[in-house]
Amino acid sequence: MIKTVRTALVGALAAALIPLATPSAAAEQPSTPGADFGRPLQPIDGFGFSEAFQRADLMRGAGGLTPEHRREVLDLLLNRRTGAGLSILRLGIGSSSDEVYDHMKSIQPTDPGGPDAPPAYEWDGKDGGQVWLAKEAKRYGVQRFYADAWSAPGYMKTNGTDGGGGTLKPEWRRAYADYLVQYAKFYRQEGIRITDLGFTNEPDLTTSYASMRFTPKEAAETVKALGPAVRRAGINLVCCDAAGWDQQAEYSAAIEADPQASRYVGTHTGHPYVTPSDQPLPTTRRTWMSEWSPNGTTWNEAWDDDSEYDGLAVAEAIHTTLADARASAYVYWFGASVGATRGLIQLDGADYHVSKRLWALAAYSRFVRPGAVRVAASAGAAAADGVKVTAFRNRDGSRVLEILNTGREAVRTEFVVGGGRGRGAVYRTDETHALSRVGAAVVRGGALDAELPPRALTTVVLP
């Protein structure tokens, strides 16, 4: 059975799009059901992934992956024509380790003799395989490199080690700033420009691996100590990658309440592990969902199996983060990993396997490019049938509609997109399609008629 719903996506394209600061939910809704391409909301910085914790070494072949398969994995993640075209790479700084892989070498592994002593930096040019991956990503066109520290070196902390929490000693704040900037300088000499720099990851959690605690107030104080050095280096300072979105709101509020701290933080970053990214953070700065993958105990390649860590679950999470939290970037956790990973790709010795989670992300990242803006959108009457819509305009003027039908029945929907006549492309991602082109988007009289299969993501790209 196919339900028929008339949905209008109306509005002329603006000649120049100026991002609006945290609009109200009501302001996002067009006066009629649909989307208004002339009403820009948040800017889009991109979509990304990480290969910290030695995963970059595995991708390079440390676990047996063949050179041919290595290139195929890189293409799946980074190629704009055949893969996801991801545009942000998140790097782990320093001693990020886990129970399986060896420590990533810190650039200053031993105490130089105190916070005022001349630093003794070391650089191996590899950084756990991340230098190689960053260079590969740059060749694919990636320009956004976000480096984040899970912990300061242990001697800078109250507990004397990189793991187990602990806090940064106040007298080491300036030296820690120099340490982070030096990390970026090492990457610069490798031909990679670190564009975004974070000094903490999940400061609200204590873990056995690299971790470091900050209260919201302590984070704001640290921002004031680190901010000048990071700004002089020409890098965007981000904070604070809290484990939950509501928890990140507390850090963002503390920073915004301090005029000196707020001037240094260009991007507020949070994770939706503890609480979901379903509402805006309390800041007018850009916000990123900077790390997430769903929970799960087995490797899962399915699109829709009710496991809540399949491809459809990821597609819904992306929609909510962009539409409800109004984030400007979506950075998945591991692009490729091993074992019972919830990553996008499973590395398996010389071989690899692909989850439909990859194609859920690719549906957005391949077509919604850095510099795009999300525009006002509404599913109208189709929302009652489980249809969710986000819409975007790229810098080149192309328009992208991401239409997620979470319902159990197909829905036929008419979209009025303006522009008279024209042709675009329709792509589908579901149990039997992996961002497959399934037909043309034919616009007649400014209207586009489309059938939305159940439990599927339909991507419409209009020139």
Buried (B, 14 or more C-beta within 10 A) or exposed (E): EEBEBBBBBBBEBBEEBEBBEBBEEEEBBBEBBBBBBBBBBBBBBBBBBBBBBBBBBBBBBBBEBEEEBBEBBBBBBBBBEEBBBBBBBBBBBBBBBBEEBEBBBBBBBEBBEEBEEEEEBEBEEBBBBBBBBBEBBBEBEBEBBBBBBBBBBBBBBEBEBBBBBBBBBEEBBBBBBBBBBBBBBBBEEBEBBBBBBBBBBBBBBBBEBBBBBBBBBBBBBBBBBBBEBBBEBEBBBBBBBBBBBBBBBBBBBBBBEBEEBBEBBBBBBBBBBBBBBBBBBBBEBBBBBBBBBBEBEEBBBBBBBEBEBBBBBBBBBBBBBBBBBBBBBBBBBBBBBBEEBBBBBBBBEEEBEBBBBBBBBBBBBBBBBBBBBBBBBBBBBBBEBBBBBBBBBBEEEBBBBBBBBBBEBBBBBBBBBBBEEBEBBBBBBBBEBBBEEBEEBBBEEBBBBBBBBBBBBBBBBBE
